[in-house]
């Protein structure tokens, strides 16, 4: 409609899309639980409304770091554009991380706030802060200053999307109400009619595992994650160039993401170097991804031992794939005993490790069992590190605790 005469059949989440389409506030906040479709719907709105239905809009999409941005919102936008190719002129500049629509003159800029120089002199009509709880209040204020490009007939706006983990956002927008021109929409999995029944049930079952997870990811309420398992890791912008060994950990999924981690071992320290994190992968599709992802031909890959058939198919494809040790409590203790470094580009690993916590019973007593939610990279990490290293003379744990390998 409007500028571009094109008929599209797009499945949207009405509650969120209508909020965006009718919202007149300068700051539009969409927050809530997992699986509600917040990010997906904002990405749809940016493409189909702002880029294809308005003229000459300049849009910034940002996350705290550029590597995180490339692997999430940038990838999401590009995937949503695939059905339009051949019907709508689209110009991409990969080095500059921009997507331009010649018909309407709209341009999307993808920039991480970790390099603020790239946006200091820029002006935008719209800004989307994805995973807004990653940012600081100072980051937000810096971005808000960029929301000043002249706009014909439309208000400049900023969109914030996030799960309600306790952060500066709660005090600034909710408790303190330090800005007036703000629209707020709370969403949960119940708002998403396209969510799989399996994932819906996972969210419901969180009530039996951990009250904080249930508050944040099921009910969409602000809460602070408690009883975090791993707190000893360091986030690395620069990684060593050489390692004693490169190994891989693989956690299978389908509706849930498949997680494959590349892990470097150097001087008895563990480095998470790269990650593959993708849902809806068949085993043949996973093998194709692995052929691109795994650089060391004969590297050992330690897999979820509950999937022997998938492991055998991977072995037949030429990989050194092995079933992993799945002793959870021992495995967690072993990982905790080693210095752990995680590349800043492993955004899903970092997202999971920040909330990966122990279960609580109905009386709030801690149970020696992790919450089974958003733990795919955590499992892959444990599979690789424990199975590969526990039999070596690392002098990390007493020898009588290693067992037979």
C-alpha positions in Angstrom: 0.0 0.0 0.0 1.0 3.7 0.0 4.3 4.4 -1.7 4.9 0.9 -3.1 2.0 -0.9 -4.9 2.7 -4.5 -3.8 0.3 -7.1 -2.3 1.9 -9.1 0.6 0.5 -11.8 2.8 2.4 -11.4 6.1 1.6 -13.2 9.3 1.9 -10.8 12.1 1.1 -10.8 15.8 -1.9 -8.4 16.0 -1.4 -7.1 19.5 2.2 -6.0 18.8 1.8 -4.8 15.2 -1.3 -2.7 16.1 0.6 -1.1 19.0 3.4 -0.1 16.7 1.1 1.0 13.9 -1.0 3.2 16.1 1.6 4.4 18.6 2.3 8.1 18.6 4.7 8.3 21.5 8.3 9.1 21.0 9.5 6.1 22.9 7.7 2.8 22.3 8.5 0.0 24.8 7.6 -3.6 24.0 8.7 -6.0 26.8 7.7 -9.3 28.3 8.2 -13.0 28.3 9.9 -15.3 25.9 8.2 -16.4 22.7 5.9 -13.4 22.4 7.3 -12.4 19.1 8.6 -8.9 20.1 11.7 -8.8 18.0 10.1 -10.6 15.0 7.2 -8.2 14.9 9.3 -5.0 15.2 11.5 -6.3 12.4 8.4 -6.9 10.2 7.1 -3.4 11.1 10.4 -1.8 10.1 10.4 -3.5 6.7 6.8 -3.5 5.7 5.7 -0.2 7.2 8.7 2.1 7.6 10.8 1.0 4.6 8.1 0.0 2.0 5.3 2.4 3.0 7.1 5.7 3.8 9.6 7.8 1.9 13.2 8.5 2.8 13.3 7.1 6.3 16.7 6.6 8.0 16.5 3.7 10.5 19.1 2.6 13.0 19.0 -1.0 14.5 21.4 -1.4 17.3 22.5 -3.8 20.1 25.2 -3.4 22.7 27.8 -5.0 20.5 28.1 -5.3 16.8 28.9 -9.0 16.8 25.6 -9.6 18.7 23.8 -7.4 16.2 25.1 -9.2 13.2 24.0 -12.6 14.5 20.5 -11.5 15.6 18.6 -8.5 14.3 20.7 -8.2 11.2 20.1 -11.8 10.3 16.4 -11.5 11.2 15.9 -8.6 8.8 17.8 -10.3 6.0 15.7 -13.5 6.4 12.5 -11.5 6.3 13.6 -9.8 3.1 14.2 -13.1 1.3 10.6 -13.4 -0.1 10.8 -9.8 -1.4 13.9 -10.3 -3.5 13.0 -10.1 -7.2 9.9 -8.1 -6.4 11.4 -5.1 -4.5 14.7 -3.5 -5.4 17.0 -4.0 -2.4 20.6 -2.8 -2.2 22.9 -4.2 0.5 26.3 -3.0 1.5 27.8 -5.7 3.7 30.9 -3.8 4.8 28.9 -0.8 5.8 26.1 -2.9 7.2 23.3 -1.1 5.5 20.2 -2.1 3.5 18.7 0.5 1.1 15.3 0.5 -0.6 15.7 2.5 -3.9 11.9 2.7 -4.5 11.1 4.5 -1.3 14.6 5.9 -0.4 14.6 4.2 3.0 17.8 2.9 4.5 18.4 0.7 7.5 21.8 1.1 9.3 23.0 -1.7 11.6 25.4 -0.4 14.3 26.6 -1.7 17.6 26.9 0.8 20.4 30.4 -0.6 21.2 31.7 1.7 18.5 29.9 5.0 19.3 32.0 7.0 16.8 30.0 5.4 14.0 26.8 7.1 15.1 28.0 10.3 16.8 27.4 12.5 13.8 24.4 10.6 12.4 20.7 11.4 12.6 17.8 9.0 12.3 14.0 8.9 12.1 13.7 5.6 13.9 15.9 3.7 16.3 15.4 0.1 17.5 17.3 -0.9 20.6 17.1 -4.7 20.5 17.8 -6.5 23.9 17.6 -3.0 25.5 18.6 -4.3 29.0 22.1 -4.9 27.6 22.6 -1.1 27.2 23.3 1.4 29.9 21.3 4.5 30.6 24.2 6.6 29.1 23.9 4.5 25.9 20.2 5.2 25.7 20.7 9.0 26.2 23.4 9.0 23.5 21.1 7.2 21.1 18.2 9.5 21.9 20.3 12.4 20.8 20.6 10.8 17.3 16.8 10.7 17.0 16.6 14.1 15.3 16.4 13.7 11.6 13.9 15.9 9.9 10.7 13.9 9.2 7.9 15.0 6.9 4.5 14.2 8.5 5.8 11.5 10.9 7.2 11.6 14.4 10.7 10.3 15.0 10.5 7.3 17.3 12.6 4.8 19.3 11.6 1.2 19.9 12.9 -0.8 22.9 12.5 -4.6 23.1 13.6 -6.8 26.0 12.8 -9.5 28.5 12.2 -8.0 31.9 15.4 -8.8 33.7 16.0 -6.2 36.3 18.0 -3.3 34.9 18.1 0.5 34.7 15.1 0.4 32.4 12.8 -0.6 35.3 13.7 2.4 37.4 13.9 4.9 34.5 10.7 4.1 32.6 8.5 2.2 35.1 9.2 3.1 38.7 10.7 6.6 38.2 8.7 7.5 35.0 11.5 9.9 34.1 10.0 10.5 30.6 6.4 11.3 29.7 6.2 10.6 26.0 6.3 6.8 26.4 4.1 4.0 25.2 4.4 0.7 26.9 3.2 -2.8 25.8 3.6 -5.9 27.9 3.5 -9.2 26.0 3.7 -12.9 26.8 3.7 -16.2 24.9 -0.1 -16.1 25.0 0.0 -13.2 22.5 1.8 -15.3 19.8 -0.6 -17.6 18.0 2.2 -19.1 15.9 4.2 -20.4 18.9 4.8 -24.2 18.8 3.0 -26.2 21.5 6.3 -27.7 22.6 7.8 -24.3 23.4 4.5 -23.1 25.0 4.6 -26.1 27.3 8.2 -25.4 28.2 7.3 -21.9 29.4 4.3 -23.2 31.4 6.5 -25.8 33.0 9.0 -23.2 34.3 6.7 -22.6 37.2 7.8 -26.0 38.5 11.5 -25.3 38.1 12.2 -21.7 39.2 10.0 -18.8 40.2 12.3 -16.2 38.8 12.5 -17.8 35.4 8.7 -18.2 35.4 8.3 -14.5 36.3 10.6 -13.2 33.6 10.1 -15.6 30.7 6.5 -16.9 31.2 4.7 -14.1 32.9 6.8 -11.2 31.5 7.3 -9.6 34.9 10.5 -7.9 36.1 12.7 -10.0 38.3 16.4 -10.5 39.1 17.9 -13.9 38.2 19.1 -15.8 41.3 21.4 -18.6 42.1 23.5 -18.2 38.9 25.7 -21.2 38.2 28.7 -19.7 36.3 30.1 -16.4 37.6 33.8 -17.0 36.9 33.9 -16.3 33.2 35.5 -13.4 31.4 34.2 -11.8 28.2 37.0 -11.4 25.6 37.2 -8.9 22.8 40.6 -10.3 21.7 41.4 -14.0 21.7 44.7 -15.8 21.6 45.8 -16.9 18.2 47.1 -20.3 19.1 45.6 -23.1 21.3 46.8 -26.5 22.5 43.6 -28.1 21.2 40.4 -27.2 19.4 37.3 -29.2 20.4 33.6 -28.9 19.8 30.4 -29.4 21.9 27.1 -30.2 20.2 23.6 -30.0 21.8 20.9 -31.2 19.4 17.6 -29.4 18.9 14.9 -28.8 16.4 12.1 -26.6 17.8 14.7 -25.6 20.4 18.0 -24.4 18.9 20.8 -26.7 18.0 24.0 -25.3 19.7 27.5 -26.1 18.4 30.4 -24.5 20.2 34.0 -24.2 19.0 36.2 -24.4 22.1 39.9 -23.7 22.4 42.0 -25.2 25.2 45.2 -23.3 26.2 47.3 -23.8 29.3 44.4 -25.5 31.1 42.1 -22.6 30.3 38.9 -22.9 28.2 37.9 -20.4 25.5 34.5 -20.4 23.8 35.6 -19.1 20.4 32.5 -19.4 18.1 29.0 -20.6 18.1 26.4 -22.0 15.8 22.9 -21.5 17.2 19.9 -22.3 15.0 16.4 -23.8 15.3 14.6 -26.1 12.8 17.8 -27.8 11.6 17.4 -31.4 10.3 20.4 -33.6 10.6 21.4 -33.2 7.0 21.1 -29.4 7.3 23.2 -29.5 10.5 25.9 -31.6 8.7 26.0 -29.0 5.9 26.5 -26.2 8.5 29.2 -28.2 10.3 31.2 -28.6 7.1 31.3 -24.8 6.9 31.7 -24.2 10.6 34.4 -26.7 11.7 37.8 -25.6 10.6 39.8 -28.5 12.0 39.0 -31.6 10.0 39.9 -34.2 12.7 38.7 -32.3 15.7 36.7 -34.2 18.3 33.0 -33.3 18.6 31.2 -34.3 21.8 27.5 -34.6 21.3 24.3 -35.2 23.3 24.5 -38.9 24.0 20.7 -39.2 24.0 20.8 -39.0 20.2 22.9 -42.0 19.0 21.3 -42.1 15.6 22.2 -38.5 14.9 25.7 -39.0 16.1 26.2 -42.0 13.8 24.9 -40.0 10.8 27.5 -37.2 11.7 30.2 -39.9 11.9 29.3 -41.3 8.5 29.6 -37.7 7.1 33.3 -37.8 8.1 33.3 -36.1 11.5 34.9 -37.4 14.7 31.6 -37.3 16.7 31.3 -39.0 20.1 28.7 -39.4 22.7 29.4 -37.1 25.7 29.5 -37.6 29.4 26.2 -36.3 30.7 26.8 -36.2 34.5 25.3 -32.8 35.0 26.3 -31.8 38.6 29.8 -33.2 38.2 30.1 -31.6 34.8 29.1 -28.2 36.1 31.6 -28.5 39.0 34.3 -29.4 36.5 33.6 -26.5 34.2 33.6 -24.2 37.3 37.0 -25.5 38.2 38.6 -24.2 35.0 39.3 -20.6 33.9 36.6 -19.8 31.3 36.8 -17.2 28.6 34.0 -16.4 26.2 34.3 -14.4 23.0 32.1 -11.3 22.8 30.9 -12.6 19.5 29.3 -15.7 21.1 26.1 -13.7 21.9 23.8 -16.7 22.6 26.4 -18.3 24.9 26.6 -15.0 26.9 22.9 -14.6 27.0 22.4 -18.1 28.4 25.2 -18.0 30.9 24.0 -14.8 32.4 20.8 -16.4 33.6 21.8 -20.1 33.8 20.8 -21.0 37.4 20.0 -23.7 39.9 16.4 -24.9 40.4 14.5 -24.1 43.6 11.8 -26.2 45.2 8.4 -24.8 46.4 10.1 -23.7 49.6 12.8 -21.7 47.7 15.5 -24.3 48.6 18.2 -24.6 46.0 18.4 -28.0 44.2 21.6 -29.3 42.6 20.0 -29.3 39.2 20.0 -26.5 36.6 16.8 -25.0 35.2 16.1 -26.6 31.9 15.4 -23.5 29.8 17.8 -21.4 27.6 20.6 -23.9 28.4 21.6 -25.2 24.9 25.0 -23.6 24.8 25.5 -24.5 28.4 25.0 -28.2 27.7 27.2 -28.0 24.6 30.0 -26.4 26.7 29.7 -29.0 29.4 29.7 -31.9 26.9 32.9 -30.8 25.3 34.9 -29.7 28.3 34.1 -32.5 30.6 34.2 -35.4 28.2 37.5 -34.3 26.6 39.4 -33.0 29.6 38.3 -35.1 32.6 40.6 -38.0 31.7 43.6 -35.8 31.2 46.1 -35.1 33.9 44.9 -31.5 34.3 45.4 -31.5 38.1 42.1 -29.7 38.3 40.2 -32.4 40.2 41.5 -35.3 42.3 42.2 -38.3 40.1 39.8 -40.5 42.0 36.9 -38.3 40.9 37.6 -38.7 37.2 36.1 -42.2 36.7 37.0 -44.4 33.8 37.3 -43.0 30.3 
